[in-house]
């Protein structure tokens, strides 16, 4: 950790005293070399989502849901430097936190939730669809299941056996991945599936999806790679501004659902902010379903 002198907000910005920070795989991928290894990018500050209390408000700072005031409890997303105990962010990144939503859950809501909405819109999932979700117990996958069920879809979700009860509680029929996956899904879906959302990115997920989907235009993945592209998957998760716009539009909808209890954020583990490296190492390993959260 590095100490920095606090700065005040510029016009359109707010200062947030952070209560919790969401950890996501993109955080460690940014420095892993997955997106290149340019030394100019160092030192690198990480983190795309956080929740906290507004401490200062710059002139004309307004959020997507209106004016922002000192003392407001908020969720901030998208960000690029959330791993901190104090943030200066654009008011456009700030939405009100529902009073019913605990800090840890609030900090883990929007990155995965907005990605899930983006995948479902891209795959055009709606009432009556039979949807296959790879990685249904994961951060994004668990939200895909919950939101797809709310849209009226029937869901089959792949997961390891230890997470089957959790996947079932979300509203999907769980299936273990591994050898024979396609045959196990065929028992539940003899005529195949209408759409696939892949959050696992494995060769198995790609092969099974191509085998089972009836319309290849409804193959969607959050894990870019040459095999997915060759198989015709539509890739959701662009890092540029245009790729972020659908996710920003989903924030208010997700906050309302979480506030009413219609979607749930499961927190697997919490860590002190100083333990971010350990959280990243643990996130790369098999772990209990749910989000990892850093606490300043």
C-alpha positions in Angstrom: 0.0 0.0 0.0 1.1 3.6 -0.7 0.1 6.7 1.2 -1.0 9.6 -0.9 -1.9 13.2 0.0 -5.7 13.7 0.0 -7.1 15.9 -2.7 -10.4 17.6 -3.0 -13.0 17.1 -5.7 -12.9 19.1 -9.0 -16.2 20.3 -10.5 -18.3 17.3 -11.3 -16.5 15.0 -8.8 -17.1 13.7 -5.3 -15.0 12.3 -2.5 -16.0 8.9 -1.1 -14.8 7.4 2.2 -14.7 3.8 1.2 -16.4 1.1 3.3 -15.9 -1.9 1.0 -14.3 -2.8 -2.4 -15.3 -5.5 -4.9 -12.6 -7.9 -6.2 -12.9 -9.2 -9.7 -10.7 -11.4 -11.9 -10.0 -8.5 -14.2 -8.1 -6.9 -11.3 -5.3 -9.5 -11.4 -5.5 -10.0 -15.2 -4.6 -6.4 -15.8 -1.1 -7.0 -14.3 -0.7 -10.7 -15.3 0.3 -10.0 -18.8 -3.0 -11.1 -20.2 -3.4 -7.7 -21.9 0.2 -7.0 -22.6 3.2 -6.1 -20.5 3.9 -2.4 -21.2 6.1 -1.0 -18.3 4.6 2.5 -19.0 1.4 1.2 -17.3 3.2 0.8 -14.0 2.6 1.6 -11.2 -0.9 0.2 -11.7 -3.9 1.1 -9.5 -6.7 -1.5 -9.5 -10.4 -1.9 -8.7 -13.6 -1.2 -10.6 -16.2 -1.0 -7.9 -16.6 0.2 -4.3 -19.2 1.4 -1.8 -18.9 4.1 0.8 -20.1 7.5 2.1 -19.8 10.8 0.3 -17.5 13.1 2.2 -17.1 16.0 -0.2 -19.0 17.2 -3.3 -17.5 19.3 -6.1 -19.5 22.0 -8.0 -22.2 20.6 -10.3 -21.6 17.0 -9.2 -24.6 15.0 -10.3 -25.1 11.3 -10.5 -27.3 9.2 -12.9 -30.1 9.4 -10.3 -29.7 13.1 -9.5 -27.9 15.4 -7.1 -25.3 14.0 -4.7 -24.9 15.3 -1.1 -22.4 14.9 1.7 -23.4 11.9 3.8 -25.0 9.9 1.0 -24.4 6.2 1.0 -23.4 5.2 -2.5 -22.0 2.6 -4.8 -19.4 3.7 -7.3 -19.0 1.9 -10.7 -17.3 1.9 -13.1 -13.9 2.9 -11.6 -10.3 2.2 -12.3 -8.6 2.9 -9.0 -11.0 1.5 -6.3 -8.4 -0.1 -4.1 -8.2 2.8 -1.6 -9.7 4.0 1.6 -10.6 7.4 0.0 -11.6 8.0 -3.6 -12.2 11.0 -5.8 -14.5 10.0 -8.6 -16.8 11.5 -11.2 -20.4 12.0 -10.1 -21.4 10.0 -13.1 -20.0 6.9 -11.5 -22.1 7.2 -8.3 -25.5 5.7 -7.6 -27.4 5.6 -4.3 -26.9 2.5 -2.1 -30.2 1.0 -0.9 -30.4 1.2 2.9 -31.3 -2.5 3.0 -28.1 -3.5 1.2 -25.0 -4.2 3.5 -21.7 -2.6 2.5 -20.0 -5.8 1.5 -22.9 -6.8 -0.8 -23.1 -3.3 -2.3 -19.4 -3.3 -3.2 -19.9 -6.7 -5.0 -23.0 -5.9 -6.9 -22.4 -3.9 -10.1 -19.4 -5.3 -11.9 -20.9 -8.8 -12.1 -24.5 -7.7 -12.2 -24.0 -5.3 -15.1 -21.9 -7.9 -17.0 -24.7 -10.4 -16.5 -27.3 -8.0 -17.9 -25.1 -7.3 -20.9 -24.7 -11.0 -21.7 -28.5 -11.6 -21.4 -29.3 -8.7 -23.7 -26.7 -9.9 -26.2 -28.1 -13.4 -26.2 -31.7 -12.0 -26.3 -32.8 -14.2 -23.5 -36.5 -13.9 -22.6 -39.7 -15.8 -21.6 -39.7 -19.4 -22.6 -36.1 -19.7 -23.5 -34.0 -22.7 -22.3 -30.6 -21.2 -21.3 -27.4 -23.0 -20.6 -25.0 -21.1 -18.3 -21.4 -22.3 -17.9 -20.0 -21.3 -14.5 -23.4 -20.8 -12.9 -22.0 -20.6 -9.4 -19.4 -17.8 -10.3 -19.8 -14.1 -9.7 -21.2 -13.3 -13.2 -22.8 -16.7 -13.7 -24.9 -16.5 -10.5 -26.3 -13.2 -11.6 -27.0 -14.5 -15.1 -29.1 -17.3 -13.5 -31.0 -14.9 -11.2 -31.8 -12.4 -13.9 -32.6 -15.0 -16.6 -35.1 -16.6 -14.2 -36.7 -13.1 -13.7 -37.0 -12.8 -17.5 -39.0 -16.1 -17.6 -36.2 -18.4 -18.9 -35.5 -22.0 -17.8 -31.8 -22.4 -16.9 -29.4 -25.3 -16.8 -26.2 -24.3 -15.0 -22.8 -26.1 -14.9 -20.9 -26.1 -11.6 -18.8 -28.4 -9.5 -20.9 -30.7 -7.2 -20.1 -28.7 -4.1 -22.0 -25.7 -5.6 -25.0 -27.6 -6.8 -27.2 -26.6 -3.9 -26.3 -23.0 -4.4 -27.0 -23.1 -8.1 -30.3 -24.8 -7.4 -31.2 -22.1 -4.9 -30.7 -19.4 -7.6 -33.3 -21.1 -9.8 -31.2 -23.3 -12.2 -30.9 -27.0 -12.6 -27.2 -27.9 -11.8 -25.1 -30.2 -13.9 -21.5 -31.2 -13.1 -18.9 -30.3 -15.7 -16.3 -32.8 -16.9 -16.3 -35.8 -19.2 -19.8 -36.5 -20.5 -21.2 -33.0 -19.9 -23.0 -32.9 -23.3 -24.7 -36.2 -22.6 -25.8 -35.1 -19.1 -27.3 -31.9 -20.5 -29.0 -33.8 -23.3 -31.0 -35.7 -20.6 -32.4 -32.4 -19.5 -32.6 -30.8 -23.0 -33.1 -33.6 -25.6 -33.6 -31.0 -28.4 -30.7 -28.7 -27.3 -30.9 -25.2 -25.8 -32.0 -21.9 -27.1 -29.0 -19.9 -25.9 -25.7 -20.2 -24.1 -23.8 -17.8 -21.8 -20.3 -19.0 -21.0 -18.5 -17.5 -18.1 -16.0 -20.4 -17.8 -14.0 -20.1 -21.0 -12.9 -23.7 -21.1 -12.5 -25.8 -24.3 -15.2 -28.1 -22.8 -17.7 -25.2 -22.5 -17.1 -24.1 -26.0 -17.4 -27.6 -27.5 -20.6 -28.5 -25.6 -22.2 -25.1 -26.4 -21.7 -25.5 -30.1 -23.0 -29.0 -29.9 -26.2 -28.0 -28.0 -27.3 -24.6 -29.1 -29.9 -24.4 -31.9 -29.0 -20.8 -33.0 -25.3 -20.0 -33.0 -26.1 -16.2 -33.0 -27.1 -16.8 -29.4 -23.7 -18.0 -28.2 -22.2 -15.5 -25.8 -19.1 -15.6 -23.7 -17.4 -13.3 -21.2 -14.0 -14.9 -21.8 -12.3 -13.8 -25.0 -10.1 -16.2 -26.8 -9.3 -17.5 -30.3 -11.4 -20.7 -29.9 -14.5 -18.8 -28.8 -14.1 -16.4 -31.7 -13.7 -19.2 -34.2 -16.8 -21.0 -32.8 -18.9 -17.9 -33.4 -19.3 -16.7 -29.8 -20.3 -13.1 -29.3 -17.9 -11.7 -26.7 -19.2 -9.4 -24.0 -16.7 -7.5 -21.8 -15.0 -4.9 -24.0 -12.8 -2.6 -21.9 -13.4 0.5 -24.0 -16.0 3.2 -23.4 -18.5 1.8 -25.9 -18.4 -1.6 -24.3 -19.1 -0.1 -20.9 -22.2 1.9 -21.9 -24.7 -1.1 -21.6 -23.3 -1.8 -18.1 -23.7 1.8 -17.0 -27.3 1.8 -18.1 -28.0 -1.3 -16.0 -26.8 0.2 -12.7 -30.1 1.7 -11.5 -32.0 -1.5 -12.5 -29.6 -3.7 -10.5 -29.6 -1.4 -7.4 -33.4 -1.5 -7.3 -33.5 -5.3 -7.6 -30.8 -5.7 -4.9 -32.6 -3.2 -2.6 -35.9 -5.1 -2.9 -34.1 -8.5 -2.4 -35.0 -9.8 -5.9 -31.3 -10.5 -6.6 -28.7 -11.5 -4.0 -25.0 -10.9 -3.8 -23.2 -13.8 -2.1 -20.0 -12.8 -0.3 -17.5 -15.6 -0.1 -14.7 -14.0 1.8 -13.5 -10.6 3.1 -9.9 -9.4 3.3 -8.2 -6.3 4.7 -7.3 -3.9 1.9 -3.6 -4.6 2.7 -4.3 -8.3 1.9 -5.3 -7.6 -1.7 -2.4 -9.8 -3.1 -3.6 -12.7 -1.0 -7.2 -12.2 -2.2 -6.0 -12.3 -5.8 -4.1 -15.5 -5.2 -7.1 -17.1 -3.5 -9.4 -16.0 -6.3 -7.3 -17.9 -8.9 -7.9 -21.2 -6.9 -11.1 -23.2 -6.5 -13.1 -21.4 -3.7 -16.5 -21.1 -2.2 -19.1 -19.5 -4.4 -19.4 -15.7 -4.1 -17.6 -12.4 -4.3 -14.3 -11.5 -2.6 -14.4 -8.1 -0.8 -11.7 -5.8 0.5 -12.2 -3.8 3.6 -10.2 -0.6 4.2 
